[in-house]
Amino acid sequence: MYSFMRILITGATGLLGKRLCEKLSLDRELELVILTRNADQARTLLTGVEIVEGDITEKGLRISSVGKNKLKDIQEVYHLAADTS
């Protein structure tokens, strides 16, 4: 069990998602978990977040079993991802 509130953010590497991560990361009682298609890009853009690689456009989100474990105990979700193609 986690002692902090865990929040999942999709679309965290986009304009709104980055801004939301910046604001929420100021609260030390929050643990931010992001779902992203490109973990390398997320690492260069964001700090202080737990990264889960996956894709909202794929069945099952294409998340590994390790990634699924990181999504346990999520208490809040901000869904900002979109399929832009």
N, C-alpha and C positions, 0 to 999 in steps of 0.2 A: 504494500500500500504506500502511496506517495503522500508526503506531508504538504505538498503544494498543490494548488489547482493546476491541472493539466489542460491545456487548450490546443486543439488542432486547427491549423490554418492551411487551407488550400489556396493556391494562387499567391503564395508568399513572395515569389520573385517578381511579381507584377507591380505596377505603380502603387495601387492601393494596398496590396499585401505587404510590400516593403514598409510602407508608412505605418501600417497597423503593427507590424512586428517591432518597429522602432519604439512606438508608444507603449505597447504592452511589455516590452522587455525592461522598461523602467520600474515595473512593479516586481520586486524581489520575491513575492509570494506566488508568482506564476511560473509555470514551466511551459515553454512553447515548443510544440511539435509541428513540423511542417510536412506536407505531402507535396512532393515535387517530381517532375519528370527528369530533371537534370540536377543530381546531387552536387556535381562539381560547380555548376553555376551558382547554386544556392550557397555553397561554402564561401564563394568569393563575395557574394552580395550581403550575406547575413551572418551575424555572430550571435552566440548565446542561444541557439536553437538546436533542437534535436531533429535530425533530418530522416525522413522516410521516403525512399524512392518508390514512385508509383505513377499511375496515369489514370485520371478520372474518366477517360474515354474508353478504357479497356474493361472487359468483364472481370470482376474480382479486383479491379484497380491495379492489377499486375504488381502486387506487393508480396515481397518475400515473407517467409515465416518469421524471420528476425524483425522485419518491419511491422508485421502484425502484432508482435509482442510489444513493440514500442507504442502501439495504439491502445493498449489496455489502459483502463482507468482514465480515459479522456472524459472530461466533464463538460466541455463546451466546444463548439465547432463554429468557425468562421469560414464559410465557403465562398471564396472569391475567385476560384479558378473558372476558366471558360475555354471552350474549344474555339480557337480563332481561325481554324482553316475553313 
